[in-house]
């Protein structure tokens, strides 16, 4: 337990950081820019941290842009409104992601323009050789250090962390939570204090301001743990924020009250 729990928690947050920072805020929304060298560095970092459940920046970026364009409509790649349950939504998402990543379907230029691509690396990182290598590595860690039977219950989740992270937001943050803004979909802020999803659960805020690098900061308690890292990387020159000074936002209900 002294090894397995920290191992699981470390990968939870490291893989989630790559998803929210590189795949989501950079690849899909271009909230900041970076050099080609830095881009390739984060491709490799995503493979190292996501491991057996590595996600392509191209496939993720295109699919996520489609989600924003078609949120809660029949064309949405993942919506609780049109999928009967969580598992059917996850499977539909997987199929959509695969067809986009493998370029088996044509997509509008607005969804693909500017999305980073590194075909050779993606082919390697998404290969069964790579996935089996990482999966076997995790198994070895559990075989060597798991000292209680229930710890093995974490292993299947660790093999599938990226889809689990996506499902938490794409399902639960469209079903449960509170809203700061009226938008044309069911997006909600799933957690009032987002220590679990590194800012991703402020989903209603994000659907209102998709290109905003800070997903939180609307209410006093909405702290986005990823944003200070983004600010630091901007300060040291690794990335460059598109909007250096983001406007402080207020929930729409409070705005109306002030206006009155």
DRENDO-1510 file (C-alpha; in Angstrom, 1 decimal, always signed):
<recs>
REC; n; res; u; v; w
REC; 1; UNK; +0.0; +0.0; +0.0 .
REC; 2; UNK; +2.9; +2.3; +0.7 .
REC; 3; UNK; +3.9; +2.1; -3.0 .
REC; 4; UNK; +0.6; +1.4; -4.8 .
REC; 5; UNK; -1.5; +4.3; -3.5 .
REC; 6; UNK; +1.2; +6.9; -4.2 .
REC; 7; UNK; +1.8; +5.3; -7.6 .
REC; 8; UNK; -1.9; +5.5; -8.5 .
REC; 9; UNK; -2.3; +9.0; -7.3 .
REC; 10; UNK; +0.8; +10.2; -9.1 .
REC; 11; UNK; -0.4; +8.8; -12.4 .
REC; 12; UNK; -3.9; +10.1; -11.9 .
REC; 13; UNK; -2.6; +13.7; -11.7 .
REC; 14; UNK; +0.3; +13.5; -14.1 .
REC; 15; UNK; -1.8; +11.9; -16.9 .
REC; 16; UNK; -4.7; +14.4; -16.1 .
REC; 17; UNK; -2.2; +17.3; -16.3 .
REC; 18; UNK; -1.2; +16.2; -19.8 .
REC; 19; UNK; -4.9; +15.9; -20.8 .
REC; 20; UNK; -6.0; +19.3; -19.5 .
REC; 21; UNK; -2.8; +21.2; -20.3 .
REC; 22; UNK; -1.6; +19.8; -23.6 .
REC; 23; UNK; -4.6; +18.0; -25.2 .
REC; 24; UNK; -7.4; +20.3; -24.0 .
REC; 25; UNK; -6.3; +23.8; -23.4 .
REC; 26; UNK; -3.5; +23.8; -26.0 .
REC; 27; UNK; -4.4; +21.3; -28.8 .
REC; 28; UNK; -8.2; +21.9; -28.8 .
REC; 29; UNK; -8.5; +25.6; -27.7 .
REC; 30; UNK; -5.1; +27.2; -28.3 .
REC; 31; UNK; -5.3; +29.2; -25.1 .
REC; 32; UNK; -1.5; +29.5; -25.4 .
REC; 33; UNK; +1.2; +28.9; -28.0 .
REC; 34; UNK; +4.5; +27.0; -27.8 .
REC; 35; UNK; +7.5; +26.3; -30.1 .
REC; 36; UNK; +7.6; +23.1; -32.2 .
REC; 37; UNK; +10.3; +21.8; -29.9 .
REC; 38; UNK; +8.2; +22.3; -26.8 .
REC; 39; UNK; +5.2; +20.8; -28.6 .
REC; 40; UNK; +7.2; +17.6; -29.3 .
REC; 41; UNK; +8.4; +17.6; -25.7 .
REC; 42; UNK; +4.8; +17.5; -24.4 .
REC; 43; UNK; +3.9; +14.8; -27.0 .
REC; 44; UNK; +6.5; +12.6; -25.3 .
REC; 45; UNK; +5.5; +13.7; -21.8 .
REC; 46; UNK; +1.9; +12.8; -22.6 .
REC; 47; UNK; +3.0; +9.3; -23.7 .
REC; 48; UNK; +5.2; +8.9; -20.5 .
REC; 49; UNK; +2.4; +10.0; -18.2 .
REC; 50; UNK; -0.7; +8.5; -19.9 .
REC; 51; UNK; +1.1; +5.3; -20.8 .
REC; 52; UNK; -1.2; +2.6; -21.7 .
REC; 53; UNK; -4.1; +5.0; -22.3 .
REC; 54; UNK; -2.2; +7.6; -24.4 .
REC; 55; UNK; -4.5; +9.9; -26.4 .
REC; 56; UNK; -3.6; +11.5; -29.7 .
REC; 57; UNK; -3.5; +15.3; -29.6 .
REC; 58; UNK; -5.1; +15.4; -33.1 .
REC; 59; UNK; -7.9; +13.0; -32.3 .
REC; 60; UNK; -8.6; +14.6; -28.9 .
REC; 61; UNK; -8.4; +18.2; -30.3 .
REC; 62; UNK; -10.7; +17.6; -33.2 .
REC; 63; UNK; -13.3; +15.6; -31.2 .
REC; 64; UNK; -13.4; +18.2; -28.5 .
REC; 65; UNK; -14.0; +21.0; -30.9 .
REC; 66; UNK; -16.9; +19.0; -32.3 .
REC; 67; UNK; -18.2; +18.6; -28.8 .
REC; 68; UNK; -18.3; +22.4; -28.3 .
REC; 69; UNK; -19.8; +23.0; -31.7 .
REC; 70; UNK; -22.5; +20.4; -31.3 .
REC; 71; UNK; -22.9; +20.2; -27.5 .
REC; 72; UNK; -26.0; +18.2; -26.5 .
REC; 73; UNK; -27.2; +17.7; -30.1 .
REC; 74; UNK; -27.3; +14.4; -32.1 .
REC; 75; UNK; -23.9; +15.3; -33.6 .
REC; 76; UNK; -22.2; +15.6; -30.2 .
REC; 77; UNK; -19.5; +12.9; -29.9 .
REC; 78; UNK; -20.5; +12.4; -26.2 .
REC; 79; UNK; -23.7; +13.6; -24.6 .
REC; 80; UNK; -25.7; +12.2; -21.7 .
REC; 81; UNK; -28.7; +13.6; -23.5 .
REC; 82; UNK; -28.4; +11.2; -26.4 .
REC; 83; UNK; -26.5; +8.3; -24.8 .
REC; 84; UNK; -28.6; +5.9; -22.6 .
REC; 85; UNK; -25.9; +5.4; -20.0 .
REC; 86; UNK; -22.3; +6.2; -19.1 .
REC; 87; UNK; -20.8; +3.1; -20.7 .
REC; 88; UNK; -22.6; +3.5; -24.0 .
REC; 89; UNK; -21.4; +7.1; -24.1 .
REC; 90; UNK; -17.8; +6.0; -23.4 .
REC; 91; UNK; -18.0; +3.4; -26.2 .
REC; 92; UNK; -19.4; +5.9; -28.7 .
REC; 93; UNK; -16.7; +8.4; -27.7 .
REC; 94; UNK; -14.0; +5.7; -28.3 .
REC; 95; UNK; -15.4; +4.9; -31.7 .
REC; 96; UNK; -15.6; +8.5; -32.7 .
REC; 97; UNK; -12.1; +9.3; -31.4 .
REC; 98; UNK; -10.7; +6.3; -33.3 .
REC; 99; UNK; -12.2; +7.2; -36.7 .
REC; 100; UNK; -11.0; +10.8; -36.3 .
REC; 101; UNK; -7.5; +9.8; -35.2 .
REC; 102; UNK; -7.1; +7.2; -38.0 .
REC; 103; UNK; -8.5; +9.7; -40.4 .
REC; 104; UNK; -11.3; +7.4; -41.6 .
REC; 105; UNK; -13.7; +10.3; -41.7 .
REC; 106; UNK; -13.4; +13.8; -43.2 .
REC; 107; UNK; -13.8; +16.6; -40.7 .
REC; 108; UNK; -14.5; +20.3; -41.3 .
REC; 109; UNK; -11.4; +22.5; -41.4 .
REC; 110; UNK; -12.6; +24.5; -38.5 .
REC; 111; UNK; -12.2; +21.4; -36.3 .
REC; 112; UNK; -8.7; +20.4; -37.6 .
REC; 113; UNK; -7.0; +23.7; -38.3 .
REC; 114; UNK; -4.0; +24.3; -36.0 .
REC; 115; UNK; -4.5; +21.0; -34.1 .
REC; 116; UNK; -0.9; +19.6; -33.5 .
REC; 117; UNK; +0.0; +16.4; -35.3 .
REC; 118; UNK; +3.0; +14.1; -35.1 .
REC; 119; UNK; +2.0; +11.1; -37.1 .
REC; 120; UNK; +5.0; +8.9; -36.6 .
REC; 121; UNK; +5.0; +9.4; -32.8 .
REC; 122; UNK; +1.2; +8.9; -32.6 .
REC; 123; UNK; +1.5; +5.7; -34.5 .
REC; 124; UNK; +4.1; +4.4; -32.1 .
REC; 125; UNK; +2.4; +5.7; -28.9 .
REC; 126; UNK; -1.0; +4.3; -29.9 .
REC; 127; UNK; +0.4; +1.0; -31.0 .
REC; 128; UNK; -0.4; -2.3; -29.1 .
REC; 129; UNK; +3.3; -2.7; -28.5 .
REC; 130; UNK; +3.4; +0.5; -26.5 .
REC; 131; UNK; +0.1; -0.1; -24.7 .
REC; 132; UNK; +1.1; -3.6; -23.7 .
REC; 133; UNK; +4.5; -2.4; -22.6 .
REC; 134; UNK; +2.9; +0.1; -20.2 .
REC; 135; UNK; +0.1; -2.3; -19.2 .
REC; 136; UNK; +2.7; -4.9; -18.3 .
REC; 137; UNK; +4.8; -2.3; -16.4 .
REC; 138; UNK; +1.9; -1.4; -14.2 .
REC; 139; UNK; +1.1; -5.1; -13.6 .
REC; 140; UNK; +4.7; -5.6; -12.5 .
REC; 141; UNK; +4.5; -2.7; -10.0 .
REC; 142; UNK; +1.3; -4.2; -8.5 .
REC; 143; UNK; +2.7; -7.8; -8.5 .
REC; 144; UNK; +5.8; -6.5; -6.7 .
REC; 145; UNK; +4.3; -4.1; -4.2 .
REC; 146; UNK; +0.6; -4.8; -3.7 .
REC; 147; UNK; +0.3; -6.1; -0.2 .
REC; 148; UNK; -3.5; -6.3; +0.0 .
REC; 149; UNK; -5.9; -7.9; -2.4 .
REC; 150; UNK; -8.1; -4.8; -2.7 .
REC; 151; UNK; -5.2; -2.8; -4.2 .
REC; 152; UNK; -5.6; -4.9; -7.4 .
REC; 153; UNK; -8.9; -3.2; -7.9 .
REC; 154; UNK; -7.1; -0.1; -8.8 .
REC; 155; UNK; -5.1; -1.7; -11.7 .
REC; 156; UNK; -7.9; -1.8; -14.3 .
REC; 157; UNK; -8.6; +1.8; -13.6 .
REC; 158; UNK; -5.0; +2.7; -14.1 .
REC; 159; UNK; -5.0; +0.9; -17.4 .
REC; 160; UNK; -7.9; +3.2; -18.5 .
REC; 161; UNK; -7.3; +6.5; -16.7 .
REC; 162; UNK; -7.7; +8.8; -19.7 .
REC; 163; UNK; -11.1; +7.4; -20.7 .
REC; 164; UNK; -12.1; +7.6; -17.0 .
REC; 165; UNK; -11.1; +11.2; -16.8 .
REC; 166; UNK; -13.0; +12.0; -19.9 .
REC; 167; UNK; -16.1; +10.2; -18.7 .
REC; 168; UNK; -16.2; +12.0; -15.4 .
REC; 169; UNK; -16.5; +15.3; -17.1 .
REC; 170; UNK; -18.4; +14.4; -20.3 .
REC; 171; UNK; -21.1; +12.6; -18.3 .
REC; 172; UNK; -21.3; +13.8; -14.7 .
REC; 173; UNK; -20.5; +17.5; -15.5 .
REC; 174; UNK; -23.5; +17.5; -17.9 .
REC; 175; UNK; -25.8; +15.9; -15.3 .
REC; 176; UNK; -24.8; +17.1; -11.8 .
REC; 177; UNK; -23.6; +20.4; -10.5 .
REC; 178; UNK; -24.3; +24.1; -10.6 .
REC; 179; UNK; -24.1; +26.8; -13.3 .
REC; 180; UNK; -22.7; +30.2; -13.4 .
REC; 181; UNK; -23.7; +31.0; -17.0 .
REC; 182; UNK; -26.6; +30.2; -19.3 .
REC; 183; UNK; -25.3; +28.3; -22.3 .
REC; 184; UNK; -27.0; +26.4; -25.0 .
REC; 185; UNK; -26.2; +23.0; -23.4 .
REC; 186; UNK; -26.3; +21.1; -20.1 .
REC; 187; UNK; -22.7; +21.8; -19.0 .
REC; 188; UNK; -22.3; +22.3; -15.3 .
REC; 189; UNK; -19.6; +22.9; -12.8 .
REC; 190; UNK; -19.4; +19.5; -11.2 .
REC; 191; UNK; -17.2; +20.3; -8.2 .
REC; 192; UNK; -17.2; +23.5; -6.2 .
REC; 193; UNK; -13.6; +22.8; -5.1 .
REC; 194; UNK; -11.8; +21.0; -7.9 .
REC; 195; UNK; -8.9; +19.2; -6.3 .
REC; 196; UNK; -9.8; +16.0; -8.2 .
REC; 197; UNK; -9.9; +17.1; -11.9 .
REC; 198; UNK; -7.4; +20.0; -12.0 .
REC; 199; UNK; -10.0; +22.5; -13.1 .
REC; 200; UNK; -11.7; +20.3; -15.7 .
REC; 201; UNK; -14.9; +20.1; -13.6 .
REC; 202; UNK; -15.6; +23.8; -14.0 .
REC; 203; UNK; -17.3; +22.7; -17.2 .
REC; 204; UNK; -20.0; +25.4; -17.4 .
REC; 205; UNK; -17.4; +28.1; -17.1 .
REC; 206; UNK; -15.4; +26.4; -19.9 .
REC; 207; UNK; -18.4; +26.1; -22.2 .
REC; 208; UNK; -19.1; +29.8; -21.8 .
REC; 209; UNK; -15.5; +30.8; -22.4 .
REC; 210; UNK; -13.9; +28.0; -24.3 .
REC; 211; UNK; -10.5; +29.7; -25.1 .
REC; 212; UNK; -10.0; +31.0; -21.6 .
REC; 213; UNK; -6.9; +29.4; -20.0 .
REC; 214; UNK; -8.3; +29.6; -16.5 .
REC; 215; UNK; -11.3; +27.4; -16.1 .
REC; 216; UNK; -12.0; +28.6; -12.6 .
REC; 217; UNK; -12.0; +32.1; -11.0 .
REC; 218; UNK; -15.6; +33.0; -11.5 .
REC; 219; UNK; -16.7; +32.4; -7.9 .
REC; 220; UNK; -14.4; +32.9; -4.9 .
REC; 221; UNK; -14.0; +29.1; -4.3 .
REC; 222; UNK; -13.3; +28.1; -8.0 .
REC; 223; UNK; -9.6; +27.6; -7.9 .
REC; 224; UNK; -8.2; +25.9; -11.1 .
REC; 225; UNK; -5.0; +24.1; -10.0 .
REC; 226; UNK; -3.7; +23.9; -13.6 .
REC; 227; UNK; -3.8; +27.7; -14.2 .
REC; 228; UNK; -0.8; +28.6; -11.9 .
REC; 229; UNK; +1.3; +26.1; -13.7 .
REC; 230; UNK; +0.3; +27.7; -17.0 .
REC; 231; UNK; +1.2; +31.1; -15.6 .
REC; 232; UNK; +4.6; +29.8; -14.5 .
REC; 233; UNK; +5.3; +28.2; -17.8 .
REC; 234; UNK; +4.3; +31.5; -19.5 .
REC; 235; UNK; +6.6; +33.5; -17.2 .
REC; 236; UNK; +9.7; +31.3; -17.9 .
REC; 237; UNK; +9.0; +31.3; -21.7 .
REC; 238; UNK; +8.0; +27.7; -22.3 .
REC; 239; UNK; +4.6; +28.8; -23.5 .
REC; 240; UNK; +3.0; +32.2; -24.3 .
REC; 241; UNK; -0.5; +32.9; -23.1 .
REC; 242; UNK; -2.8; +34.3; -25.8 .
REC; 243; UNK; -4.6; +36.5; -23.2 .
REC; 244; UNK; -2.0; +37.7; -20.7 .
REC; 245; UNK; -4.6; +39.3; -18.5 .
REC; 246; UNK; -7.9; +37.5; -18.4 .
REC; 247; UNK; -10.9; +39.4; -17.4 .
REC; 248; UNK; -12.4; +38.7; -14.0 .
REC; 249; UNK; -15.8; +37.1; -14.6 .
REC; 250; UNK; -18.9; +37.1; -12.5 .
REC; 251; UNK; -21.8; +34.6; -12.6 .
REC; 252; UNK; -24.7; +35.9; -14.7 .
REC; 253; UNK; -27.1; +36.0; -11.8 .
REC; 254; UNK; -24.8; +38.4; -10.0 .
REC; 255; UNK; -24.3; +40.5; -13.1 .
REC; 256; UNK; -28.1; +41.0; -13.4 .
REC; 257; UNK; -28.4; +41.9; -9.7 .
REC; 258; UNK; -25.7; +44.6; -10.1 .
REC; 259; UNK; -27.3; +46.0; -13.3 .
REC; 260; UNK; -30.6; +46.2; -11.4 .
</recs>
